[in-house]
Amino acid sequence: MRILKHRKTAKRKSQVRHVRNAERLKMRITKGDTVRVMRGEDKGKEGKVLQVFPKTGRVKVDGVNIVKRHRKARGPEEQGGIMEMPAPVHVSNLMLLDPNSGAPTRIAMRIDEDGTKERLSVKGGGAIPRVL
């Protein structure tokens, strides 16, 4: 077996890899937004954002990209079987729906007078409130 001579370089490479993996994508879609799928198998479907994954750039949308999972019952009252649940979709395949017109729109950012960031609809020009 060959002895590893350069431990320092091996350690540095792994550190760089972990830093790169920890980077997060800038996501303008947040939990609670209503989005429309623009690409893929579920093209045209609309739904509410359930969960956002900034590290992978993916979003879980209600009723979109439904997959079947074989789940085992965890407790005596819980039932096992084949469950249907939404899987994450890449954020590039989604567009935010304008709350005023209901049409899909791109999102612009603006900093208000009080210093808070605000999302703007590119189509309508109005502000898009963040749903908490």
Phi and psi restraints in degrees (value plus and minus 20) as a CYANA .aco file:
   2 ARG   PHI    -100.5   -60.5
   2 ARG   PSI     117.2   157.2
   3 ILE   PHI    -106.5   -66.5
   3 ILE   PSI     113.7   153.7
   4 LEU   PHI     -94.3   -54.3
   4 LEU   PSI      96.7   136.7
   5 LYS   PHI    -109.2   -69.2
   5 LYS   PSI     -56.2   -16.2
   6 HIS   PHI    -127.6   -87.6
   6 HIS   PSI      57.0    97.0
   7 ARG   PHI     -88.2   -48.2
   7 ARG   PSI     -54.1   -14.1
   8 LYS   PHI     -83.5   -43.5
   8 LYS   PSI     -64.4   -24.4
   9 THR   PHI     -88.7   -48.7
   9 THR   PSI     -56.8   -16.8
  10 ALA   PHI     -83.4   -43.4
  10 ALA   PSI     -60.1   -20.1
  11 LYS   PHI     -86.9   -46.9
  11 LYS   PSI     -61.5   -21.5
  12 ARG   PHI     -83.4   -43.4
  12 ARG   PSI     -59.6   -19.6
  13 LYS   PHI     -83.4   -43.4
  13 LYS   PSI     -61.0   -21.0
  14 SER   PHI     -89.4   -49.4
  14 SER   PSI     -53.7   -13.7
  15 GLN   PHI     -85.2   -45.2
  15 GLN   PSI     -61.7   -21.7
  16 VAL   PHI     -83.1   -43.1
  16 VAL   PSI     -61.5   -21.5
  17 ARG   PHI     -82.0   -42.0
  17 ARG   PSI     -62.8   -22.8
  18 HIS   PHI     -88.8   -48.8
  18 HIS   PSI     -55.4   -15.4
  19 VAL   PHI     -85.1   -45.1
  19 VAL   PSI     -62.8   -22.8
  20 ARG   PHI     -84.8   -44.8
  20 ARG   PSI     -58.2   -18.2
  21 ASN   PHI     -89.7   -49.7
  21 ASN   PSI     -47.8    -7.8
  22 ALA   PHI    -102.8   -62.8
  22 ALA   PSI     -27.4    12.6
  23 GLU   PHI     -84.6   -44.6
  23 GLU   PSI     126.4   166.4
  24 ARG   PHI    -136.7   -96.7
  24 ARG   PSI     125.2   165.2
  25 LEU   PHI    -100.2   -60.2
  25 LEU   PSI     125.9   165.9
  26 LYS   PHI     -95.6   -55.6
  26 LYS   PSI      97.4   137.4
  27 MET   PHI    -137.8   -97.8
  27 MET   PSI     107.0   147.0
  28 ARG   PHI    -115.8   -75.8
  28 ARG   PSI     -24.5    15.5
  29 ILE   PHI    -119.2   -79.2
  29 ILE   PSI     111.3   151.3
  30 THR   PHI    -141.9  -101.9
  30 THR   PSI     150.4   190.4
  31 LYS   PHI     -81.0   -41.0
  31 LYS   PSI     113.2   153.2
  32 GLY   PHI      78.8   118.8
  32 GLY   PSI     -33.8     6.2
  33 ASP   PHI     -90.7   -50.7
  33 ASP   PSI     133.8   173.8
  34 THR   PHI    -120.0   -80.0
  34 THR   PSI     105.5   145.5
  35 VAL   PHI    -147.4  -107.4
  35 VAL   PSI     141.9   181.9
  36 ARG   PHI    -141.1  -101.1
  36 ARG   PSI     119.5   159.5
  37 VAL   PHI    -102.1   -62.1
  37 VAL   PSI     106.2   146.2
  38 MET   PHI    -122.0   -82.0
  38 MET   PSI     -41.7    -1.7
  39 ARG   PHI    -155.7  -115.7
  39 ARG   PSI     135.2   175.2
  40 GLY   PHI      80.5   120.5
  40 GLY   PSI    -189.2  -149.2
  41 GLU   PHI     -83.9   -43.9
  41 GLU   PSI     -55.4   -15.4
  42 ASP   PHI    -118.2   -78.2
  42 ASP   PSI       9.0    49.0
  43 LYS   PHI     -76.4   -36.4
  43 LYS   PSI     110.7   150.7
  44 GLY   PHI      77.3   117.3
  44 GLY   PSI     -36.1     3.9
  45 LYS   PHI     -95.0   -55.0
  45 LYS   PSI     128.6   168.6
  46 GLU   PHI    -140.8  -100.8
  46 GLU   PSI     130.9   170.9
  47 GLY   PHI    -190.6  -150.6
  47 GLY   PSI     150.8   190.8
  48 LYS   PHI    -109.9   -69.9
  48 LYS   PSI     123.3   163.3
  49 VAL   PHI     -95.6   -55.6
  49 VAL   PSI     102.8   142.8
  50 LEU   PHI    -111.9   -71.9
  50 LEU   PSI     -58.5   -18.5
  51 GLN   PHI    -173.2  -133.2
  51 GLN   PSI     126.8   166.8
  52 VAL   PHI    -141.1  -101.1
  52 VAL   PSI     114.4   154.4
  53 PHE   PHI    -137.3   -97.3
  53 PHE   PSI      71.4   111.4
  54 PRO   PHI     -86.4   -46.4
  54 PRO   PSI     -48.6    -8.6
  55 LYS   PHI     -88.0   -48.0
  55 LYS   PSI     -56.8   -16.8
  56 THR   PHI    -119.9   -79.9
  56 THR   PSI     -31.0     9.0
  57 GLY   PHI      54.1    94.1
  57 GLY   PSI      10.8    50.8
  58 ARG   PHI    -139.4   -99.4
  58 ARG   PSI     139.8   179.8
  59 VAL   PHI    -158.4  -118.4
  59 VAL   PSI     118.8   158.8
  60 LYS   PHI    -116.9   -76.9
  60 LYS   PSI     102.4   142.4
  61 VAL   PHI    -136.3   -96.3
  61 VAL   PSI     117.5   157.5
  62 ASP   PHI     -85.8   -45.8
  62 ASP   PSI     103.1   143.1
  63 GLY   PHI      62.7   102.7
  63 GLY   PSI     -12.1    27.9
  64 VAL   PHI    -140.2  -100.2
  64 VAL   PSI     121.3   161.3
  65 ASN   PHI      36.7    76.7
  65 ASN   PSI      34.5    74.5
  66 ILE   PHI     -96.0   -56.0
  66 ILE   PSI     108.0   148.0
  67 VAL   PHI    -143.3  -103.3
  67 VAL   PSI     139.0   179.0
  68 LYS   PHI    -122.2   -82.2
  68 LYS   PSI     112.5   152.5
  69 ARG   PHI    -140.4  -100.4
  69 ARG   PSI     116.1   156.1
  70 HIS   PHI    -110.8   -70.8
  70 HIS   PSI      87.4   127.4
  71 ARG   PHI    -128.9   -88.9
  71 ARG   PSI     119.0   159.0
  72 LYS   PHI    -112.9   -72.9
  72 LYS   PSI     123.4   163.4
  73 ALA   PHI     -85.9   -45.9
  73 ALA   PSI     107.9   147.9
  74 ARG   PHI    -106.5   -66.5
  74 ARG   PSI     -49.7    -9.7
  75 GLY   PHI    -151.3  -111.3
  75 GLY   PSI     153.7   193.7
  76 PRO   PHI     -87.9   -47.9
  76 PRO   PSI     -48.9    -8.9
  77 GLU   PHI    -108.2   -68.2
  77 GLU   PSI     -37.4     2.6
  78 GLU   PHI    -103.2   -63.2
  78 GLU   PSI     123.0   163.0
  79 GLN   PHI    -122.5   -82.5
  79 GLN   PSI     115.6   155.6
  80 GLY   PHI    -111.7   -71.7
  80 GLY   PSI    -198.9  -158.9
  81 GLY   PHI     115.2   155.2
  81 GLY   PSI    -182.6  -142.6
  82 ILE   PHI    -113.1   -73.1
  82 ILE   PSI      94.6   134.6
  83 MET   PHI    -124.4   -84.4
  83 MET   PSI     123.7   163.7
  84 GLU   PHI    -123.4   -83.4
  84 GLU   PSI     108.3   148.3
  85 MET   PHI    -166.3  -126.3
  85 MET   PSI     134.4   174.4
  86 PRO   PHI     -95.1   -55.1
  86 PRO   PSI     121.1   161.1
  87 ALA   PHI    -124.3   -84.3
  87 ALA   PSI     137.0   177.0
  88 PRO   PHI     -85.8   -45.8
  88 PRO   PSI     126.4   166.4
  89 VAL   PHI    -138.1   -98.1
  89 VAL   PSI     125.8   165.8
  90 HIS   PHI     -88.2   -48.2
  90 HIS   PSI     121.4   161.4
  91 VAL   PHI     -85.0   -45.0
  91 VAL   PSI     -43.0    -3.0
  92 SER   PHI     -91.1   -51.1
  92 SER   PSI     -37.0     3.0
  93 ASN   PHI    -111.6   -71.6
  93 ASN   PSI     -16.2    23.8
  94 LEU   PHI    -138.8   -98.8
  94 LEU   PSI     133.4   173.4
  95 MET   PHI    -153.1  -113.1
  95 MET   PSI     119.1   159.1
  96 LEU   PHI     -92.2   -52.2
  96 LEU   PSI     119.9   159.9
  97 LEU   PHI    -110.0   -70.0
  97 LEU   PSI     113.4   153.4
  98 ASP   PHI     -87.5   -47.5
  98 ASP   PSI     104.8   144.8
  99 PRO   PHI     -84.5   -44.5
  99 PRO   PSI     -46.0    -6.0
 100 ASN   PHI    -100.4   -60.4
 100 ASN   PSI     -69.8   -29.8
 101 SER   PHI    -118.3   -78.3
 101 SER   PSI     -43.9    -3.9
 102 GLY   PHI      62.4   102.4
 102 GLY   PSI     -13.4    26.6
 103 ALA   PHI    -113.0   -73.0
 103 ALA   PSI     129.0   169.0
 104 PRO   PHI     -87.3   -47.3
 104 PRO   PSI     119.6   159.6
 105 THR   PHI    -162.6  -122.6
 105 THR   PSI     135.8   175.8
 106 ARG   PHI    -100.5   -60.5
 106 ARG   PSI     147.2   187.2
 107 ILE   PHI    -141.5  -101.5
 107 ILE   PSI     110.4   150.4
 108 ALA   PHI    -131.5   -91.5
 108 ALA   PSI     135.1   175.1
 109 MET   PHI    -133.4   -93.4
 109 MET   PSI     125.0   165.0
 110 ARG   PHI    -163.3  -123.3
 110 ARG   PSI     124.2   164.2
 111 ILE   PHI    -119.0   -79.0
 111 ILE   PSI     103.4   143.4
 112 ASP   PHI     -92.0   -52.0
 112 ASP   PSI     157.0   197.0
 113 GLU   PHI     -83.4   -43.4
 113 GLU   PSI     -54.6   -14.6
 114 ASP   PHI    -103.5   -63.5
 114 ASP   PSI     -19.7    20.3
 115 GLY   PHI      74.8   114.8
 115 GLY   PSI     -15.0    25.0
 116 THR   PHI    -112.5   -72.5
 116 THR   PSI     127.1   167.1
 117 LYS   PHI     -99.4   -59.4
 117 LYS   PSI     120.1   160.1
 118 GLU   PHI    -150.9  -110.9
 118 GLU   PSI     120.4   160.4
 119 ARG   PHI    -111.8   -71.8
 119 ARG   PSI     115.4   155.4
 120 LEU   PHI    -138.9   -98.9
 120 LEU   PSI     124.4   164.4
 121 SER   PHI    -100.2   -60.2
 121 SER   PSI     107.5   147.5
 122 VAL   PHI     -91.6   -51.6
 122 VAL   PSI     -56.9   -16.9
 123 LYS   PHI     -90.3   -50.3
 123 LYS   PSI     -75.1   -35.1
 124 GLY   PHI    -108.2   -68.2
 124 GLY   PSI     -48.9    -8.9
 125 GLY   PHI      68.0   108.0
 125 GLY   PSI     -28.8    11.2
 126 GLY   PHI    -102.4   -62.4
 126 GLY   PSI     144.4   184.4
 127 ALA   PHI     -97.1   -57.1
 127 ALA   PSI     123.3   163.3
 128 ILE   PHI    -127.3   -87.3
 128 ILE   PSI      93.1   133.1
 129 PRO   PHI     -92.5   -52.5
 129 PRO   PSI     129.1   169.1
 130 ARG   PHI    -103.4   -63.4
 130 ARG   PSI     110.7   150.7
 131 VAL   PHI    -109.4   -69.4
 131 VAL   PSI     106.1   146.1
